[in-house]
Amino acid sequence: MVLDVFALVVMAVLVAFVIFLVVKLGPLPGKIANGRGHPQAQAINVLGWIGVITFGLAWPLALIWAYTRSGEQHAEYLSERVAHLEAELSALKAQGGDA
């Protein structure tokens, strides 16, 4: 009798833990995408929840998609990076001459 009650308590704790994980991990890709300003953040959020419903099959894809840049975001990033590097190069040339 005592072991039956103990088994039920263990099962209840495991079920509660699984529910907790689903609630915490389900929206994670969508939150990451929103935080990064991803243009398809809503679709990533939906895919994250679909991944949870399908026992984690699509969830890693949603997480990877949340970290990717769209084409225009990537072009903006590269333009900003080139401008920053050109400014650094100009500053180095001004400091050390044309060496």
WOCORJO-V462008 format. One record per pair of residues at least 12 apart in sequence whose C-alpha atoms are under 10 Angstrom apart, sorted by sequence separation. I is the first residue (numbers start at 1). J is the second residue. D is the distance in whole Angstrom. If there is no record, write none. Layout:
# WOCORJO-V462008
i: [I/I]
j: [J/J]
d: [D/D]
This chain:
# WOCORJO-V462008
i: [29/30/32/33/47/48/50/51/29/30/31/32/46/47/48/49/29/30/31/45/47/48/29/30/44/47/48/28/29/30/46/47/27/28/29/30/31/44/45/27/29/30/44/45/47/48/26/27/29/30/43/44/26/27/28/29/44/26/27/28/41/44/45/26/27/43/44/25/26/43/25/26/41/26/27/40/41/23/25/26/40/22/25/26/38/39/38/23/33/37/38/22/26/29/33/36/38/39/40/21/22/25/28/29/32/33/35/36/38/39/27/29/30/31/33/34/36/37/38/22/26/29/30/32/33/36/39/22/25/28/29/32/33/39/28/29/30/31/32/33/38/27/29/30/33/37/29/28/29]
j: [41/42/44/45/59/60/62/63/42/43/44/45/59/60/61/62/43/44/45/59/61/62/44/45/59/62/63/44/45/46/62/63/44/45/46/47/48/61/62/45/47/48/62/63/65/66/45/46/48/49/62/63/46/47/48/49/64/47/48/49/62/65/66/48/49/65/66/48/49/66/49/50/65/51/52/65/66/49/51/52/66/49/52/53/65/66/66/52/62/66/67/52/56/59/63/66/68/69/70/52/53/56/59/60/63/64/66/67/69/70/59/61/62/63/65/66/68/69/70/55/59/62/63/65/66/69/72/56/59/62/63/66/67/73/63/64/65/66/67/68/73/63/65/66/69/73/66/66/67]
d: [8/7/9/8/7/8/9/10/10/8/9/9/10/10/8/9/10/5/7/10/8/5/6/4/9/6/7/10/6/8/9/9/9/8/9/8/10/9/8/6/8/7/5/9/10/10/8/8/6/9/9/8/9/9/7/9/10/9/6/9/10/7/9/6/7/10/6/8/5/10/9/8/9/8/9/9/7/9/10/6/8/9/8/9/9/10/7/9/9/9/8/7/9/8/9/8/8/9/9/10/9/10/9/9/8/10/9/8/7/7/10/9/8/10/8/8/10/9/7/10/8/6/8/10/5/9/10/10/9/9/5/6/7/9/8/8/10/9/8/9/9/10/8/7/10/9/6/9/9]
